[in-house]
Amino acid sequence: MESQTVELARWQFALTAGGHFLFVSLTLGLATVLAVLQTRATLRGGQPVHLRMVRFWGRLYVINYAVGIVTGLVMEFQFGMAWSGLGTYAGDVFGSSLALETVLAFFVESTFLALWLLGWGRFNKWVHLGVLWVVTLTAYLSAYWVLVTNGFLNRPAGHARGADGRLVLSDTSAMLTNPNALLAFGHILGGALLTAALFVAGVSAYHLRRGTADEDGLLRRSLRVGVFTALPALLLTVAFGGIQFGEIEEWQPLKAAVFNEDNAEVVRLQAEMVREFGPGNYVPPEALTRGAGLLMLMVFGVLTLAVLVSVVLVSVRRWAVGARRWHLVLMALVPLPFVAMTAGWVFREAGRQPWVVYGLLRTEDAVSHVTAGRMWLSLAVFVPLFAVLTVGNWWVLLRAVRQGPVEPEPERAEPTEPTAAVAY
């Protein structure tokens, strides 16, 4: 396989996957926040301020979700277009998990989200709440099935080699309980919840700073929700991330040696890999792997300090909710979880190179047999498409953010008798 084709395929998938991940990190966490907010609203009898919170944050959630679905569909096509070698060699192992992710994310989750959107004023309030929890839980399941696949690529488990040399699934339980996948799942859930929590706090701080009317306390309540949610989310993220760091030396020792700048260990492990797998460079890209890992840790260090201070301020000093300088800090924190999660993803994926399936299938053997010209053509299509989707999403999202929690003008209609179907 031409080296240029391999590099172009890697860049294409990295850019599209990274772009998609920006949507997922916010959507997954915001779904959780939204479900909890509506649960509280339902238990408290549907107070107007709580319902307005659900509607406002729900509108932002739907905008981000819609574009995320489109980018996810584009990613699915790339497996067959650019990575047919991976599908041929190991598709029998992880194909079912990707299929389940597609069914859950693109069918079940989308269907129930549509029911939730259309169910306002039509469903009983408990049914409407149940529909939203189905959306949230299917989002979790979708993330789990993706990480089952990714966990297999990083630490193969539950497979056997068939008579034709291809991999087959031999132990479903081993694959589904792969520690690499489960630890990553916990890490991603925590990171996504932290992303959403700081998004909620930052947007609320933006409106409080600009003087948006807040008679019913929606913005102040939302700011507190964001800050107090950020602390457990941060602890969850750090805990699962720390455990994964402890396991890297066993799962991918070369990545650990590169990150720790242990040159003697890098040389020893490289020689060992050559003896086992034949000639080649088995050292992952050092600058990318170490740089991404350090960036992730640095950002999480800043977030840890900022979140702890914010929680103390909100808990001890009620006036802090209205402090304009602190509002600027919360607004500045909003992009940091996106940076940390993207850097963590780069560290995870770049660190296993030159393997697609670690220790079993090299990247150069997983790429489809296409010319460099065709890869350039597909790259020229995918990158502008993702750029347009990303910019368009954030333009619409920020426009909705600037608009604030303004209820739409009610349609004029003839008065009718209330029915039992009204949600609240």
C-alpha positions as CSV (number, residue, x, y, z in Angstrom):
1,M,0.0,0.0,0.0
2,E,1.3,3.4,-0.9
3,S,2.5,5.3,2.1
4,Q,0.7,8.5,0.9
5,T,-2.6,6.6,0.7
6,V,-2.1,5.4,4.3
7,E,-1.4,8.8,5.6
8,L,-4.3,10.4,3.7
9,A,-6.7,7.7,5.1
10,R,-5.4,8.3,8.6
11,W,-5.8,12.1,8.3
12,Q,-9.3,11.7,6.9
13,F,-10.5,9.5,9.6
14,A,-8.8,11.5,12.3
15,L,-10.4,14.8,11.2
16,T,-13.9,13.3,10.7
17,A,-13.8,11.4,14.0
18,G,-12.4,14.4,15.9
19,G,-15.1,16.6,14.4
20,H,-17.8,14.1,15.3
21,F,-16.4,13.8,18.8
22,L,-17.0,17.5,19.5
23,F,-20.7,17.0,19.1
24,V,-20.9,13.7,21.0
25,S,-19.0,15.1,24.1
26,L,-21.7,17.8,24.6
27,T,-24.7,15.8,23.5
28,L,-24.1,12.9,25.8
29,G,-23.6,15.0,28.9
30,L,-26.4,17.5,28.1
31,A,-28.9,14.6,27.7
32,T,-28.1,13.6,31.3
33,V,-28.5,17.1,32.6
34,L,-31.7,17.5,30.7
35,A,-33.2,14.2,32.0
36,V,-32.4,15.2,35.6
37,L,-33.9,18.6,35.2
38,Q,-37.1,17.3,33.8
39,T,-37.2,14.6,36.5
40,R,-37.0,17.4,39.1
41,A,-39.6,19.4,37.2
42,T,-42.0,16.5,37.2
43,L,-41.5,15.6,40.9
44,R,-42.1,19.2,41.9
45,G,-45.4,19.4,40.0
46,G,-44.2,21.2,36.9
47,Q,-43.3,24.6,38.3
48,P,-43.0,27.1,35.4
49,V,-39.3,27.9,36.1
50,H,-38.3,24.3,36.0
51,L,-40.2,23.7,32.8
52,R,-38.6,26.7,31.2
53,M,-35.1,25.3,32.1
54,V,-36.0,22.0,30.4
55,R,-37.2,23.8,27.3
56,F,-34.2,26.1,27.0
57,W,-31.5,23.5,27.5
58,G,-33.5,21.0,25.5
59,R,-33.5,23.4,22.5
60,L,-29.7,23.7,22.7
61,Y,-29.4,19.9,23.0
62,V,-31.5,19.2,19.9
63,I,-29.5,21.6,17.8
64,N,-26.2,19.9,18.7
65,Y,-27.7,16.4,18.4
66,A,-29.1,16.9,14.9
67,V,-25.7,17.8,13.4
68,G,-24.0,15.1,15.4
69,I,-26.2,12.5,13.8
70,V,-25.2,13.7,10.3
71,T,-21.4,13.5,11.1
72,G,-21.9,10.1,12.7
73,L,-23.5,8.8,9.5
74,V,-20.5,10.1,7.4
75,M,-18.1,8.2,9.7
76,E,-19.9,4.9,9.1
77,F,-19.2,5.2,5.4
78,Q,-15.5,5.5,5.9
79,F,-15.1,2.0,7.3
80,G,-16.1,0.5,3.9
81,M,-14.6,3.2,1.8
82,A,-11.1,3.7,3.3
83,W,-10.7,0.8,5.7
84,S,-12.0,-2.3,4.0
85,G,-8.9,-4.2,5.1
86,L,-10.0,-3.8,8.7
87,G,-13.5,-5.0,7.9
88,T,-12.2,-8.0,6.0
89,Y,-9.8,-9.0,8.8
90,A,-11.8,-8.3,12.0
91,G,-15.3,-7.3,10.8
92,D,-16.8,-10.6,12.1
93,V,-15.6,-9.6,15.6
94,F,-16.8,-5.9,16.0
95,G,-19.4,-5.7,13.2
96,S,-22.2,-6.6,15.5
97,S,-21.3,-3.9,18.1
98,L,-21.1,-1.2,15.4
99,A,-24.5,-2.4,14.0
100,L,-26.1,-2.2,17.5
101,E,-24.6,1.3,17.9
102,T,-26.2,2.4,14.6
103,V,-29.6,0.9,15.5
104,L,-29.6,2.5,19.0
105,A,-28.3,6.0,17.9
106,F,-29.9,6.5,14.5
107,F,-33.2,4.7,15.1
108,V,-34.2,4.2,18.7
109,E,-32.6,7.3,20.1
110,S,-33.7,9.5,17.2
111,T,-37.3,8.1,17.3
112,F,-37.7,8.7,21.0
113,L,-36.2,12.2,20.8
114,A,-38.8,13.1,18.1
115,L,-41.5,11.7,20.5
116,W,-40.1,13.9,23.3
117,L,-40.2,17.0,21.1
118,L,-43.7,16.3,19.8
119,G,-45.0,15.1,23.2
120,W,-45.1,18.5,24.9
121,G,-48.7,19.1,25.9
122,R,-49.8,15.8,24.4
123,F,-48.3,13.1,26.6
124,N,-48.9,12.5,30.3
125,K,-46.0,14.1,32.2
126,W,-44.7,10.7,33.4
127,V,-44.8,9.3,29.9
128,H,-43.0,12.4,28.6
129,L,-40.3,12.0,31.2
130,G,-39.9,8.3,30.5
131,V,-39.4,9.1,26.8
132,L,-36.5,11.5,27.6
133,W,-34.9,8.9,29.9
134,V,-35.0,6.4,27.0
135,V,-33.2,9.0,24.9
136,T,-30.6,9.4,27.5
137,L,-30.1,5.6,28.2
138,T,-29.8,4.8,24.5
139,A,-27.2,7.6,24.2
140,Y,-25.2,5.7,26.9
141,L,-25.7,2.4,25.1
142,S,-24.6,4.0,21.8
143,A,-21.4,5.2,23.5
144,Y,-20.8,1.8,25.1
145,W,-21.0,-0.1,21.8
146,V,-18.6,2.3,20.1
147,L,-16.2,1.9,22.9
148,V,-16.6,-1.9,22.8
149,T,-15.3,-1.7,19.2
150,N,-12.6,0.8,20.1
151,G,-11.6,-1.2,23.1
152,F,-11.1,-4.3,20.9
153,L,-8.9,-2.3,18.6
154,N,-6.7,-1.1,21.5
155,R,-6.7,-4.4,23.5
156,P,-8.0,-7.3,21.5
157,A,-10.2,-9.7,23.5
158,G,-12.7,-12.4,22.8
159,H,-11.4,-13.4,19.4
160,A,-9.9,-16.4,17.6
161,R,-8.2,-16.8,14.3
162,G,-10.3,-18.6,11.7
163,A,-9.1,-21.1,9.1
164,D,-8.8,-18.4,6.5
165,G,-6.6,-16.3,8.8
166,R,-9.4,-13.8,9.6
167,L,-10.5,-13.1,13.1
168,V,-13.8,-14.4,14.5
169,L,-15.7,-13.7,17.7
170,S,-15.0,-16.6,20.1
171,D,-16.0,-15.1,23.5
172,T,-18.7,-12.5,23.5
173,S,-18.5,-11.9,27.3
174,A,-14.7,-11.2,27.1
175,M,-15.3,-8.6,24.4
176,L,-18.2,-6.9,26.2
177,T,-16.3,-6.8,29.5
178,N,-13.0,-5.8,28.0
179,P,-11.4,-3.6,30.7
180,N,-10.0,-1.2,28.1
181,A,-13.6,-0.5,26.9
182,L,-15.2,-0.3,30.3
183,L,-12.6,2.1,31.7
184,A,-12.8,4.3,28.6
185,F,-16.6,4.2,28.9
186,G,-16.5,5.6,32.4
187,H,-13.9,8.2,31.4
188,I,-16.0,9.4,28.4
189,L,-19.2,9.6,30.5
190,G,-17.5,11.7,33.1
191,G,-15.8,13.9,30.5
192,A,-19.1,14.4,28.6
193,L,-21.0,15.3,31.8
194,L,-18.2,17.8,32.7
195,T,-18.4,19.3,29.2
196,A,-22.2,19.8,29.5
197,A,-22.0,21.1,33.1
198,L,-19.5,23.8,32.2
199,F,-21.5,24.6,29.1
200,V,-24.6,25.2,31.2
201,A,-22.7,27.2,33.8
202,G,-20.9,29.3,31.1
203,V,-24.0,30.1,29.1
204,S,-25.8,31.1,32.3
205,A,-22.9,33.2,33.3
206,Y,-22.9,34.9,29.9
207,H,-26.6,36.0,30.3
208,L,-26.2,37.1,33.9
209,R,-23.2,39.2,32.9
210,R,-25.0,40.9,30.0
211,G,-28.0,41.6,32.3
212,T,-30.6,39.3,30.8
213,A,-33.8,39.4,32.8
214,D,-34.0,36.6,35.3
215,E,-37.1,37.3,37.4
216,D,-37.8,33.6,38.1
217,G,-34.2,32.7,38.7
218,L,-33.8,30.4,35.7
219,L,-30.2,31.5,35.0
220,R,-29.1,31.5,38.6
221,R,-30.5,28.1,39.1
222,S,-28.9,26.8,35.9
223,L,-25.5,28.3,36.9
224,R,-25.7,26.4,40.2
225,V,-26.7,23.2,38.5
226,G,-23.8,23.5,36.1
227,V,-21.2,24.2,38.9
228,F,-22.5,21.5,41.2
229,T,-22.7,18.9,38.4
230,A,-19.1,19.7,37.3
231,L,-17.5,18.5,40.5
232,P,-18.7,14.8,40.5
233,A,-18.2,14.7,36.7
234,L,-14.6,15.9,37.2
235,L,-14.0,13.3,39.9
236,L,-15.4,10.5,37.7
237,T,-13.3,11.6,34.7
238,V,-10.1,11.8,36.7
239,A,-10.7,8.5,38.5
240,F,-11.3,6.5,35.3
241,G,-8.5,8.3,33.5
242,G,-6.0,7.6,36.3
243,I,-6.9,3.9,36.3
244,Q,-6.3,3.8,32.5
245,F,-2.9,5.4,32.9
246,G,-2.0,2.7,35.4
247,E,-2.9,0.0,32.9
248,I,-1.1,1.4,29.8
249,E,2.2,-0.2,30.7
250,E,0.5,-3.6,30.4
251,W,-1.7,-3.0,27.4
252,Q,0.5,-0.7,25.3
253,P,4.0,-0.6,26.9
254,L,5.5,1.4,24.0
255,K,3.0,4.2,24.5
256,A,3.8,4.3,28.2
257,A,7.6,4.4,27.5
258,V,7.1,7.2,24.9
259,F,4.9,9.3,27.3
260,N,7.4,8.8,30.2
261,E,10.4,9.7,27.9
262,D,12.1,6.4,28.9
263,N,14.3,6.1,25.8
264,A,16.1,3.0,27.0
265,E,12.7,1.2,27.4
266,V,11.6,2.5,24.0
267,V,14.7,0.9,22.4
268,R,14.2,-2.3,24.2
269,L,10.5,-2.6,23.4
270,Q,11.2,-1.7,19.7
271,A,13.7,-4.5,19.5
272,E,11.3,-6.9,21.1
273,M,8.5,-6.0,18.6
274,V,10.9,-6.5,15.7
275,R,11.8,-10.0,16.9
276,E,8.1,-10.8,17.3
277,F,6.6,-9.2,14.3
278,G,9.4,-8.6,11.9
279,P,11.2,-5.5,10.6
280,G,9.4,-2.1,11.0
281,N,9.1,0.9,13.2
282,Y,6.7,0.1,16.1
283,V,7.2,3.3,18.1
284,P,4.1,5.5,18.1
285,P,4.6,9.2,16.9
286,E,6.4,10.6,19.9
287,A,5.5,14.3,19.6
288,L,1.8,13.6,19.0
289,T,1.4,11.0,21.6
290,R,3.3,12.8,24.4
291,G,2.1,16.2,23.4
292,A,-1.6,15.2,23.4
293,G,-1.2,13.4,26.8
294,L,0.5,16.4,28.4
295,L,-2.1,18.8,27.0
296,M,-4.9,16.7,28.4
297,L,-3.3,16.6,31.8
298,M,-2.6,20.3,31.9
299,V,-6.2,21.2,30.9
300,F,-7.6,18.9,33.5
301,G,-5.3,20.5,36.1
302,V,-6.8,23.9,35.3
303,L,-10.3,22.6,35.3
304,T,-9.8,20.9,38.7
305,L,-8.7,24.1,40.3
306,A,-11.4,26.2,38.7
307,V,-14.2,23.7,39.5
308,L,-13.1,23.4,43.1
309,V,-13.0,27.2,43.6
310,S,-16.4,27.6,41.9
311,V,-18.1,25.0,44.1
312,V,-16.7,26.7,47.2
313,L,-17.8,30.1,46.0
314,V,-21.4,29.0,45.2
315,S,-21.6,27.0,48.5
316,V,-20.2,29.7,50.8
317,R,-20.9,33.0,49.1
318,R,-24.4,33.3,47.6
319,W,-23.4,36.7,46.2
320,A,-20.8,34.9,44.0
321,V,-23.6,33.8,41.6
322,G,-23.9,37.4,40.5
323,A,-20.2,38.3,40.5
324,R,-19.3,39.6,37.0
325,R,-15.6,38.8,37.1
326,W,-16.4,35.2,38.1
327,H,-18.8,35.1,35.2
328,L,-15.9,35.7,32.8
329,V,-14.0,32.8,34.3
330,L,-17.0,30.4,33.8
331,M,-17.4,31.6,30.2
332,A,-13.7,31.0,29.6
333,L,-14.0,27.4,31.0
334,V,-16.5,26.3,28.4
335,P,-14.1,25.3,25.6
336,L,-11.5,23.6,27.9
337,P,-13.3,20.2,28.2
338,F,-13.6,20.0,24.4
339,V,-9.8,20.6,24.3
340,A,-9.1,18.0,27.0
341,M,-11.3,15.3,25.5
342,T,-10.0,15.8,22.0
343,A,-6.4,15.6,23.3
344,G,-7.3,12.5,25.2
345,W,-8.7,10.9,22.1
346,V,-5.5,11.7,20.1
347,F,-3.4,10.3,22.9
348,R,-5.5,7.1,22.9
349,E,-5.5,6.6,19.2
350,A,-2.1,7.8,18.1
351,G,-0.4,5.9,20.9
352,R,-1.4,2.5,19.4
353,Q,0.2,3.2,16.0
354,P,1.4,1.5,13.8
355,W,-1.4,-0.9,14.7
356,V,-5.1,-0.7,13.9
357,V,-5.8,-3.8,15.9
358,Y,-3.0,-3.8,18.4
359,G,-0.5,-6.5,17.9
360,L,-2.6,-8.1,15.1
361,L,-3.2,-5.8,12.2
362,R,-1.0,-2.9,11.0
363,T,-2.5,0.3,9.8
364,E,-1.0,-0.1,6.3
365,D,-2.7,-3.5,6.0
366,A,-6.1,-2.1,7.0
367,V,-6.4,0.6,4.3
368,S,-8.5,0.0,1.3
369,H,-6.7,-0.7,-2.0
370,V,-7.4,2.7,-3.6
371,T,-5.0,5.2,-5.2
372,A,-3.7,8.3,-3.5
373,G,-5.7,10.4,-6.0
374,R,-9.0,8.9,-4.9
375,M,-8.0,9.4,-1.2
376,W,-7.2,13.1,-2.0
377,L,-10.6,13.4,-3.7
378,S,-12.5,11.9,-0.7
379,L,-10.5,14.1,1.7
380,A,-11.4,17.1,-0.4
381,V,-15.1,16.2,0.0
382,F,-15.1,15.2,3.7
383,V,-13.0,17.9,5.2
384,P,-15.0,20.9,3.8
385,L,-18.3,19.1,4.6
386,F,-17.3,18.6,8.2
387,A,-16.0,22.2,8.4
388,V,-19.4,23.5,7.1
389,L,-21.3,21.3,9.5
390,T,-19.2,22.2,12.5
391,V,-19.3,26.0,11.8
392,G,-23.0,25.8,10.9
393,N,-23.8,24.0,14.1
394,W,-21.9,26.4,16.3
395,W,-23.4,29.4,14.5
396,V,-26.9,28.1,15.1
397,L,-26.1,27.0,18.7
398,L,-24.5,30.3,19.6
399,R,-27.4,32.2,18.1
400,A,-29.8,30.2,20.3
401,V,-27.5,30.8,23.3
402,R,-27.6,34.6,22.6
403,Q,-31.3,34.5,22.3
404,G,-31.6,33.1,25.8
405,P,-34.4,31.4,27.5
406,V,-37.2,33.2,25.6
407,E,-40.4,31.3,25.2
408,P,-41.9,31.3,21.7
409,E,-45.0,33.3,21.1
410,P,-48.0,31.1,21.7
411,E,-50.3,30.5,18.7
412,R,-53.7,32.0,18.9
413,A,-56.3,29.3,19.2
414,E,-59.9,28.9,20.4
415,P,-60.0,28.0,24.1
416,T,-60.6,24.4,24.8
417,E,-61.2,22.3,27.8
418,P,-58.1,20.8,29.5
419,T,-57.6,17.1,29.0
420,A,-55.8,14.4,30.8
421,A,-53.3,14.3,28.0
422,V,-51.7,17.6,28.8
423,A,-48.2,17.0,30.1
424,Y,-48.0,19.7,32.9
